[in-house]
Each structure stands twice: as structure tokens, then as C-alpha cells.
Amino acid sequence: MPNNVTIFEPTTLIDKDKFKFGKNVIISEYCHIYGGTGVTIGDFVHISANVCVGGGGSLTVGNFVNISAGSHLITGTDSINDALIGAASPLDLRKVDRSFIILKDYSWIATGAIVMPGVTIGEGAIVGAGSVVTKDVPPWTIVIGNPARYMKDRPKDKIIELAREAYRRI
Ligand SMILES: CC(C)(COP(=O)(O)OP(=O)(O)OC[C@H]1O[C@@H](n2cnc3c(N)ncnc32)[C@H](O)[C@@H]1OP(=O)(O)O)[C@@H](O)C(=O)NCCC(=O)NCCS
């Protein structure tokens, strides 16, 4: 692919025409990413092995974002009270809310985290390993746990400086 986009097999991108890639993107092996209503991936993004993106909504990934191994990003989900659940049920008997997930620049979804539909991970924010994120995460903060809660702030200035250097090199 152009722009130094590397996708290691076996990885499955479903509805490939829904994907837009920036520069310097790596998608590792065994990912399963559903294009849903659109997947936009920025520059210097690594999606590590066994990451699963499903739910049929949209995913917007900024620059310098990392999604570590085994994380799940759920961009939409079934209504639980008045409809059947799951792709094996007839579509007209299901109610699926196609939502979104936004991962802003410099954010990191660490190993095995789960991000629920409708969540925005703020610029520079970190979701600790194994966390379940149900609400927006403020910029330059670190959250951990299930449900994910504020742990501490993350320093910003050095990261921005390093990102400028990375762009100078391409
Ligand atoms: C969230 C994270 C960035 C915090 O790192 P840190 O600031 O160095 O945190 P510490 O290791 O000092 O831990 C501080 C406390 O938080 C707890 N903690 C750390 N990470 C946690 C997590 N993901 N979930 C729950 N608790 C966690 C520790 O047990 C410790 O608790 P204590 O004070 O009661 O002993 C880090 O723990 C993490 O999850 N990193 C992701 C690692 C990863 O996925 N790497 C990918 C490799 S490719």
C-alpha cells in the first residue's frame, strides 16, 4: 500500500472501501477490523496483534495512536430490551445502534482494554491494560480499571516535541 502502510497477514479488514489510512501505519497479525460506517486512521499509528473492532459504527484514530494487543473497540451494539441480539438473527428483528469511537492524537489503548460505543479518548490519554472504558477520557490523563477511572495526569510537552521530530523525518 502507498504511504508506508503495512498490514501483516493474517489480518481481516471487512468492507475495505470504508477505510482511510494516513502515513506510517502498521496493523499487526490476527486483527479483525470491521469497516462499519467508516474507519479513519491517522499517521504513525500501530494497531497491534489480535485487536478487534466491531459493532458497525465508525472509528476515528488520530496521529501517533497505539492500540495494543487484544484490545476491543466496540463501535455499536444491539438494543437489549426489545430486539433480538446478534448477526445470526433476522436484521428486521434486531435494533442496532451504530455509534462511534474516537481516539485522539497521542492516545494509547493498552493491552486487552475494551472501549465501549460513543466514547472519545482525549488527546494524549492512556487507557491502562485490561481496562473497560465506558465514558469519555479527558485529554492527557491515564485511566485504569473496570469501569476505567482517573489514575493520574500524563505530561504533554515532551510528547508533542517528539512528534514534531517524527514528522521532520518523513
Ligand atoms: C496504566 C499504566 C500506564 C500505569 O503505569 P505506571 O504509572 O507505571 O503505574 P504503576 O505500575 O506505578 O502502578 C501504580 C498502581 O496502579 C496499579 N495499576 C497499574 N496499571 C494498572 C492497570 N492496567 N489496571 C489496574 N491497576 C493498575 C498498580 O497495581 C499500582 O497499584 P498500587 O499503587 O496499589 O500498588 C500501566 O500500568 C499500563 O497499564 N501499561 C500498559 C502496558 C501495556 O499494555 N504495554 C503494551 C506492550 S506492547
The ligand as a Gaussian input file, in Angstrom:
#p B3LYP/6-31G(d) Opt

LIG

0 1
 C       -1.614000       2.392000      33.276000
 C       -0.098000       2.301000      33.239000
 C        0.455000       3.098000      32.047000
 C        0.404000       2.935000      34.542000
 O        1.783000       2.773000      34.648000
 P        2.543000       3.320000      35.968000
 O        2.260000       4.776000      36.132000
 O        3.975000       2.933000      35.805000
 O        1.800000       2.548000      37.140000
 P        2.429000       1.641000      38.286000
 O        2.968000       0.378000      37.695000
 O        3.334000       2.502000      39.113000
 O        1.143000       1.238000      39.128000
 C        0.529000       2.135000      40.033000
 C       -0.666000       1.413000      40.680000
 O       -1.704000       1.201000      39.709000
 C       -1.981000      -0.200000      39.569000
 N       -2.128000      -0.451000      38.121000
 C       -1.204000      -0.211000      37.149000
 N       -1.709000      -0.498000      35.950000
 C       -2.953000      -0.972000      36.170000
 C       -3.947000      -1.455000      35.302000
 N       -3.766000      -1.502000      33.992000
 N       -5.120000      -1.832000      35.844000
 C       -5.329000      -1.783000      37.192000
 N       -4.392000      -1.316000      38.070000
 C       -3.235000      -0.934000      37.554000
 C       -0.745000      -0.909000      40.156000
 O       -1.103000      -2.179000      40.637000
 C       -0.350000       0.040000      41.230000
 O       -1.221000      -0.159000      42.336000
 P       -0.702000       0.067000      43.858000
 O       -0.343000       1.521000      43.953000
 O       -1.905000      -0.301000      44.669000
 O        0.464000      -0.835000      44.019000
 C        0.411000       0.855000      33.117000
 O        0.216000       0.124000      34.293000
 C       -0.227000       0.079000      31.973000
 O       -1.371000      -0.413000      32.022000
 N        0.575000      -0.043000      30.915000
 C        0.197000      -0.737000      29.719000
 C        1.201000      -1.824000      29.382000
 C        0.961000      -2.382000      28.007000
 O       -0.154000      -2.718000      27.648000
 N        2.005000      -2.444000      27.201000
 C        1.921000      -2.884000      25.840000
 C        3.154000      -3.598000      25.463000
 S        3.218000      -3.719000      23.722000

